[in-house]
Each structure stands twice: as C-alpha cells, then as structure tokens.
Amino acid sequence: MKVKKAVIPAAGLGTRMLPATKSIPKEMLPLVDTPVLQYLVEEAVASGIEDILIITNRSKYAIDDYFDYNPDLEARLRETGKTKELGIVRHPAEMANIFYVRQKETKGLGHAIGKARQFVGNEPFAVMLGDDIMMSEKPVLKQLIDAAEKYNASAIGTQIVSDNVISKYSSLKVSPLEDRIMKVSDMNEKPKLDEKFSNYAILGRYVLTPAVFDLIDKTEPGYGGEIQLTDALRELCKMEDMVAVDFDGKRYDTGNIKGYLEATIDFALKHEEAGQWLREFIKEKAKTL
Ligand code: UTP
C-alpha cells in the first residue's frame, strides 16, 4: 500500500473560537506567525504526500488565497530587496499540489470526508483534521503510513487520554500487536464514561482505504445530528483490517481556546527570533502570579 494523497477537512464552523472565526477560518489562525494549516501541509509533505485536498466552505476563501501566489506583495518585497520574506510568502504556494472542494452543508466530519471520493479514487489516503497540530520528531502522519503499509490496513492515530476527557473523543477497542501498534475491533463516538471501550482516543490523523466512502454514504446522522466519521470507521474495522498507532508526539487541538494557547506558547518557545525572549518573559511574569 502506498499513500500519496491526503484530505484535510477544514469546513467546520469553529464555534469554540468565536468571535475570531466569524470571518477567519480557524485553520488560518496563526501559531505565532504561521497559520495552523501550513503546519499540517508541512507534516503531509514530510510524510511523502504529494496531493492534498482541502475541504472548505463558502467562508473559507482565505485558505485558497494563502496557498496561492500574491503578485502585488511579492513585487513589493522584490523591489525592497526583502528576499527572505519573498521566499517565505511564496513557499506555501509551492509546497504540494493542493486541491479544494466545498462542503456545501455543514453536516459533520464524515459528510466532509465523503466529499473527497472523486479526488481519492481507488487508493488509500490520509486524513488530517484541520485544527489538530502535532509536534514530533518523526511526522505523526508518517508513523501512521508506516504502520498502514506494514499491516496493509487502515491506521488510526491514538493516545491515551484521561477519564475526564474521553467523552469528548472517540474511544477505541484495541488488542496489542506490537509496541505502539494495536488491532482495532470497535469504537464509539463521544462515549459516556461507562460506555468507553478504553482510554485510547482517536486523535486527528487517519490512513483509510476507499472502502470508507460507501460506508459514509450509508451512515445515518449520529452524535449531534452530524454524519460521524467514527460511525463509518466502526463498520470499516469489522470489514477490513485496521490498526491504531499510539503515536510518538504531542498533539494540540487548536480549535479550542486552551489548546490554541498551549500550542501558541510551545511553538513560540521554539521560535528562532522570539523563543529566548519569551522564555525570559514567562520567568519574569511567573514571579508576579
Ligand atoms: P470539529 O468538531 O473540531 O470542528 O471538527 P468544528 O465543527 O468547526 O468545531 P466547533 O465545535 O464548532 O468549534 C473536526 C474537523 O472536521 C472539520 C473541521 O473543520 C475540523 O477540521 N469539519 C467538521 C468539517 O470539515 N465539516 C463539518 O461539517 C464538521
């Protein structure tokens, strides 16, 4: 199995980040100076992905603009000799082949992924949630792709979360295969505590086979009245092999205020120009808290 295509659903309404997301897609919110989506595309490219489909909607045109050239801006940077900045602004347009399709109605993650059927065709493909950022040495998506290729199976990114939060995620029923890789036999979306299969939560990255599309088409609205990807995957893992990868890395949900702040601080601490300054600033600030 070779995975060369990725789908990034970015058509959600972002209601947990209002009012900013009234006019700015949450996937375009910056971590320091770089939009969340750029980190996702970088992870995809570093994992060997060549073609990326971003699922957008009618209020997300800032995404298409970002991955395009900007001739006026580039001309000004060229005239003023800002060569470094010129490279930085052209880079997003040259990272990968990026395609777009609109999800015309916001009917859930499963419904959004269903829009990728024609782009994907008959190949396995990756899914990267548009607001989930990973910090890791080996790209998290690459960890999943390696497992999917080794087991000739779909692969789901997971980590253990506490009982306090498992009800916000999908819970996996797993049995061990090898270090960090498990076989998946069932799952449920946002379970009540006494319904969870385990504390292994699905977190933001998937490698799926195209068999998922027929299952999405058959999926009825589930939790929250939305067509849930987890409901389709629950059927997929009963039809075909599926593994869960307890990935090595830290995951940030930038779609909520605390996750966004956590990611901003961690990425700022690693920032070439601002990192050292921020470290000193935090130390001083902590003395006053
Ligand atoms: P989320 O549930 O995190 O996004 O969906 P949301 O619906 O924007 O969140 P809130 O609760 O309103 O703040 C996970 C991913 O699925 C995409 C989102 O853009 C996000 O990347 N998504 C969700 C879609 O593309 N379409 C949908 O109908 C729902």
Residues whose N, C-alpha, C, O or C-beta is under 5 A from the ligand:
A	BS01	UTP	P9 A10 A11 G12 L13 G14 T15 R16 M17 I55 E105 T106 K107 G108 L109 A112 L129 G130 D131 G255
